[in-house]
Amino acid sequence: SVPPGWAHAGRVDPGQPVQLTFALRQRGAARLARLVQAVSDPQSPQYGQYLSLEQLRDLVQPSPATLMTVLKWLQGHGVEDCRSVTTLDFLECYLPASTAERLLPGAEFHRYVQGQQSLVRSPLPYSVPAELAEHLDFVGGLHRFPAERRAVSRARRDPQLARASFHLGVTPSVLRQRYNMTGGDVGLLPNNSQACAQFLEQYFHQADLAEFMQLFGSGFAHRTQVDRVVGRQGRGKAGLEASLDVEYIMSTGANVS
């Protein structure tokens, strides 16, 4: 469904370019799940031995039959402008809306606007030919709208005023008490580490984390900054979801960056 705030601007022209992402059926999903568990378990001999992108590709890349079937289907409709990702399990393709509607019966592309943003999406469900069903997990770029961005203010000048100005029902102390954690349940070894993945252009600010720990971290040893950020840290205001993810993970997995 179309989220609130987006206005319908009508059907797009048949030649309107659209971008679709074809998720090819992965192999090795069960083995990948076991590896994720092993590299995350301190008792496992594989603890901390993370896979490179190339190793992950070798594990999950689609079968040659899947790749050839999907490519033949796309090329049969004149779709040539496609690129793959490192792990070979996604194809990002650009094609006219009319071609996309022939590829995916039921889809119907419309334009939606919100302020300065403009998107082409299908309000209707799509289908794929029966012979493609076992080779595709889903097709992206038809239904999902960007998540609403909510800004979090940067560090306030007066922590006492900040504490009095709002109330959080579930603070780190509530979670730590719920999980029977004491002040001694914190990371103590230099090789302790943890990670938090962020998506949908969500970012955090070190200043917000430092302020959060000043407000809510008095009952346990803690860190006030993330030592390493992998990838591009976006500009502008922090996102609420990303900030809370980092802050609460570093409060329960305390004293670990």
TAQUI-V773939 format. One record per run of one state. SS is the DSSP state (2 for helix, 1 for strand, 0 for the rest). FROM is the first residue (numbers start at 0). LEN is the number of residues. If there is no record, write none. Layout:
# TAQUI-V773939
ss=<SS:SS>
from=<FROM:FROM>
len=<LEN:LEN>
This chain:
# TAQUI-V773939
ss=<0:1:0:1:0:2:0:2:0:2:0:1:0:1:2:0:1:0:1:0:2:0:1:0:1:0:2:0:2:0:2:0:1:2:0>
from=<0:6:11:16:24:28:40:52:60:63:76:81:84:89:96:103:108:114:116:122:129:133:135:140:150:152:158:165:171:178:205:216:237:239:252>
len=<6:5:5:8:4:12:12:8:3:13:5:3:5:7:7:5:6:2:6:7:4:2:5:10:2:6:7:6:7:27:11:21:2:13:5>
